[in-house]
Amino acid sequence: MSTEGIRAAAENLFRAAHPADRHGALIAGCRAAARVADPDHVQAFTVGKLADEEKERSAEIDTWLDLHWARIAP
């Protein structure tokens, strides 16, 4: 599965599980893609308020990704 496929799967699953969460799906998708991307090519790209939210919620979203990883990256 491609990095883009992993990102999309994580976004879709997170959005389905948390429909009222405005940014969580994007954060989950980016963090999932970073897990499978070549570390030499990963770059941070979040800005402003989304970057602040990502810092606050990263542990929570990583826990969610851990629980659902088998469905995201089969």
Backbone as a printed PyTorch tensor [residue, N CA C, xyz], in Angstrom:
tensor([[[  0.8520,  -1.1720,   0.0000],
         [  0.0000,   0.0000,   0.0000],
         [  0.9000,   1.2380,   0.0000]],

        [[  0.5390,   2.2310,  -0.7820],
         [  1.3400,   3.4450,  -0.8900],
         [  1.1760,   4.3380,   0.3390]],

        [[  2.0880,   5.2560,   0.4890],
         [  1.9950,   6.2340,   1.5840],
         [  0.6870,   7.0130,   1.4740]],

        [[  0.3230,   7.3680,   0.2510],
         [ -0.9310,   8.0970,   0.0320],
         [ -2.1320,   7.2400,   0.4160]],

        [[ -2.0800,   5.9590,   0.1040],
         [ -3.1610,   5.0500,   0.4870],
         [ -3.2810,   4.9150,   1.9950]],

        [[ -2.1440,   4.8500,   2.6790],
         [ -2.1400,   4.7910,   4.1420],
         [ -2.7660,   6.0610,   4.7120]],

        [[ -2.3610,   7.2170,   4.1790],
         [ -2.8980,   8.5010,   4.6450],
         [ -4.4050,   8.5450,   4.4700]],

        [[ -4.8750,   8.1540,   3.3030],
         [ -6.3080,   8.1890,   3.0200],
         [ -7.0770,   7.2220,   3.9100]],

        [[ -6.5410,   6.0350,   4.1170],
         [ -7.2200,   5.0570,   4.9720],
         [ -7.3430,   5.5720,   6.3960]],

        [[ -6.2620,   6.1440,   6.9150],
         [ -6.3000,   6.6760,   8.2790],
         [ -7.2940,   7.8290,   8.3870]],

        [[ -7.2790,   8.7370,   7.4090],
         [ -8.2250,   9.8620,   7.4240],
         [ -9.6610,   9.3660,   7.4050]],

        [[ -9.9620,   8.4360,   6.5230],
         [-11.3370,   7.9430,   6.3960],
         [-11.8080,   7.2280,   7.6530]],

        [[-10.9630,   6.3770,   8.2290],
         [-11.3470,   5.6760,   9.4510],
         [-11.5240,   6.6370,  10.6190]],

        [[-10.6220,   7.6030,  10.7480],
         [-10.7240,   8.5580,  11.8520],
         [-11.9820,   9.4120,  11.6880]],

        [[-12.2390,   9.8650,  10.4650],
         [-13.4290,  10.6960,  10.2030],
         [-14.7080,   9.9260,  10.5080]],

        [[-14.7490,   8.6470,  10.1760],
         [-15.9300,   7.8260,  10.4620],
         [-16.1170,   7.6430,  11.9680]],

        [[-15.0170,   7.4990,  12.6890],
         [-15.0960,   7.2880,  14.1360],
         [-15.3210,   8.5780,  14.9130]],

        [[-14.9330,   9.7150,  14.3310],
         [-15.0260,  11.0110,  15.0190],
         [-15.6080,  12.0570,  14.0570]],

        [[-16.8720,  11.9480,  13.6720],
         [-17.4180,  12.8380,  12.6480],
         [-17.4250,  14.3260,  13.0150]],

        [[-17.4090,  14.6610,  14.2790],
         [-17.4460,  16.0690,  14.6790],
         [-16.0530,  16.6860,  14.8040]],

        [[-15.0200,  15.8880,  14.6420],
         [-13.6520,  16.3760,  14.8060],
         [-13.2000,  17.0340,  13.5150]],

        [[-12.9630,  18.3180,  13.5430],
         [-12.6470,  19.0630,  12.3250],
         [-11.2600,  18.7880,  11.7670]],

        [[-10.2680,  18.6380,  12.6200],
         [ -8.9010,  18.5000,  12.1320],
         [ -8.2750,  17.1440,  12.4180]],

        [[ -8.8930,  16.3640,  13.2640],
         [ -8.3050,  15.1010,  13.6780],
         [ -7.9940,  14.1640,  12.5280]],

        [[ -8.8650,  14.0990,  11.5290],
         [ -8.6330,  13.1950,  10.4000],
         [ -7.3880,  13.5930,   9.6200]],

        [[ -7.2000,  14.8800,   9.4250],
         [ -6.0130,  15.3530,   8.7130],
         [ -4.7560,  15.0230,   9.5080]],

        [[ -4.7970,  15.2670,  10.8080],
         [ -3.6450,  14.9640,  11.6570],
         [ -3.3620,  13.4590,  11.6400]],

        [[ -4.4140,  12.6500,  11.7910],
         [ -4.2370,  11.1960,  11.7900],
         [ -3.6490,  10.7230,  10.4600]],

        [[ -4.1400,  11.2610,   9.3610],
         [ -3.6250,  10.8880,   8.0440],
         [ -2.1550,  11.2330,   7.8770]],

        [[ -1.7860,  12.4270,   8.3010],
         [ -0.3890,  12.8540,   8.1910],
         [  0.5200,  12.0090,   9.0700]],

        [[  0.0810,  11.7260,  10.2820],
         [  0.8970,  10.9340,  11.1990],
         [  1.0170,   9.4910,  10.7050]],

        [[ -0.0570,   8.9420,  10.1330],
         [ -0.0010,   7.5820,   9.5890],
         [  0.9560,   7.5240,   8.4040]],

        [[  0.8800,   8.5120,   7.5170],
         [  1.7730,   8.5490,   6.3620],
         [  3.2280,   8.6590,   6.8120]],

        [[  3.4710,   9.4300,   7.8490],
         [  4.8360,   9.5890,   8.3520],
         [  5.3800,   8.2790,   8.9040]],

        [[  4.5020,   7.4300,   9.4160],
         [  4.9520,   6.1340,   9.9530],
         [  5.5270,   5.2350,   8.8680]],

        [[  5.0380,   5.3640,   7.6530],
         [  5.4790,   4.4670,   6.5820],
         [  6.3570,   5.1520,   5.5410]],

        [[  6.5210,   6.4500,   5.6450],
         [  7.3260,   7.1890,   4.6670],
         [  8.8120,   6.9820,   4.9390]],

        [[  9.5920,   7.2320,   3.9480],
         [ 11.0340,   7.1930,   4.1110],
         [ 11.4230,   8.3440,   5.0420]],

        [[ 12.0620,   8.0370,   6.1680],
         [ 12.3960,   9.0880,   7.1380],
         [ 13.2030,  10.2340,   6.5360]],

        [[ 13.9730,   9.9750,   5.4950],
         [ 14.7620,  11.0320,   4.8700],
         [ 13.9090,  12.0190,   4.0850]],

        [[ 12.6560,  11.6510,   3.8030],
         [ 11.7930,  12.5150,   2.9960],
         [ 10.6610,  13.1550,   3.8000]],

        [[ 10.5390,  12.8210,   5.0730],
         [  9.4600,  13.3690,   5.8960],
         [  9.8140,  14.7870,   6.3060]],

        [[  8.8620,  15.6930,   6.0960],
         [  9.0420,  17.0790,   6.5070],
         [  7.7760,  17.5530,   7.2000]],

        [[  7.9590,  18.3600,   8.2300],
         [  6.7940,  18.9580,   8.8970],
         [  6.2160,  20.0300,   7.9830]],

        [[  4.8870,  20.1030,   7.9190],
         [  4.2830,  21.1200,   7.0710],
         [  3.0450,  21.7460,   7.6710]],

        [[  2.7190,  21.4200,   8.9100],
         [  1.5530,  22.0470,   9.5200],
         [  1.9150,  23.4590,   9.9670]],

        [[  0.9450,  24.3600,   9.9130],
         [  1.1930,  25.7580,  10.2770],
         [  0.0810,  26.2780,  11.1630]],

        [[  0.3890,  27.3270,  11.8930],
         [ -0.6090,  28.0550,  12.6550],
         [ -1.3730,  27.2250,  13.6570]],

        [[ -2.6780,  27.4590,  13.6990],
         [ -3.5430,  26.8130,  14.6700],
         [ -3.5160,  25.2930,  14.5450]],

        [[ -3.4550,  24.7790,  13.3310],
         [ -3.4130,  23.3330,  13.1380],
         [ -2.1400,  22.7490,  13.7510]],

        [[ -1.0270,  23.4490,  13.6440],
         [  0.2210,  22.9750,  14.2510],
         [  0.0860,  22.9290,  15.7660]],

        [[ -0.5380,  23.9390,  16.3550],
         [ -0.7540,  23.9550,  17.8000],
         [ -1.6380,  22.7900,  18.2180]],

        [[ -2.7100,  22.5480,  17.4700],
         [ -3.6130,  21.4480,  17.7770],
         [ -2.8890,  20.1170,  17.6340]],

        [[ -2.0640,  19.9780,  16.6200],
         [ -1.3320,  18.7350,  16.4090],
         [ -0.4280,  18.4420,  17.6040]],

        [[  0.2320,  19.4450,  18.1280],
         [  1.1140,  19.2420,  19.2880],
         [  0.3160,  18.7590,  20.4900]],

        [[ -0.8460,  19.3280,  20.6930],
         [ -1.6760,  18.9830,  21.8480],
         [ -2.2810,  17.5920,  21.7290]],

        [[ -2.5640,  17.1250,  20.5320],
         [ -3.3200,  15.8890,  20.3500],
         [ -2.5080,  14.7320,  19.8080]],

        [[ -1.2300,  14.9130,  19.5850],
         [ -0.4500,  13.8720,  18.9230],
         [ -0.4610,  12.5420,  19.6810]],

        [[ -0.3320,  12.5760,  20.9730],
         [ -0.3370,  11.3180,  21.7320],
         [ -1.6800,  10.6150,  21.6230]],

        [[ -2.7600,  11.3790,  21.7140],
         [ -4.1150,  10.8070,  21.6030],
         [ -4.3160,  10.1630,  20.2370]],

        [[ -3.9010,  10.8430,  19.1930],
         [ -4.0890,  10.3280,  17.8380],
         [ -3.1470,   9.1530,  17.5750]],

        [[ -1.9320,   9.2050,  18.0970],
         [ -1.0310,   8.0610,  17.9370],
         [ -1.6030,   6.8200,  18.6060]],

        [[ -2.2300,   6.9810,  19.7540],
         [ -2.8710,   5.8550,  20.4240],
         [ -3.9830,   5.2910,  19.5510]],

        [[ -4.7880,   6.1700,  18.9620],
         [ -5.8670,   5.7380,  18.0710],
         [ -5.2740,   4.9900,  16.8700]],

        [[ -4.1950,   5.5370,  16.2830],
         [ -3.5620,   4.8700,  15.1460],
         [ -3.0590,   3.4770,  15.5360]],

        [[ -2.4530,   3.3760,  16.7210],
         [ -1.9700,   2.0710,  17.1880],
         [ -3.1120,   1.0620,  17.2670]],

        [[ -4.2470,   1.4810,  17.7680],
         [ -5.3910,   0.5810,  17.9230],
         [ -5.9600,   0.1120,  16.5860]],

        [[ -5.8630,   0.9550,  15.5790],
         [ -6.5060,   0.6670,  14.2920],
         [ -5.5180,   0.4080,  13.1630]],

        [[ -4.2370,   0.2510,  13.4800],
         [ -3.2040,   0.1310,  12.4410],
         [ -3.4610,  -1.0470,  11.5120]],

        [[ -3.9280,  -2.1370,  12.0170],
         [ -4.1680,  -3.3110,  11.1680],
         [ -5.2160,  -3.0220,  10.0910]],

        [[ -6.1640,  -2.1450,  10.3770],
         [ -7.1820,  -1.7780,   9.3780],
         [ -6.6670,  -0.7110,   8.4330]],

        [[ -5.7220,   0.1190,   8.8820],
         [ -5.1840,   1.2090,   8.0630],
         [ -4.1550,   0.6610,   7.0790]],

        [[ -3.2480,  -0.1600,   7.5780],
         [ -2.1560,  -0.6860,   6.7290],
         [ -2.1740,  -2.2140,   6.8020]],

        [[ -3.1200,  -2.8280,   6.0810],
         [ -3.2190,  -4.2910,   6.1200],
         [ -2.0150,  -4.9840,   5.5110]]])
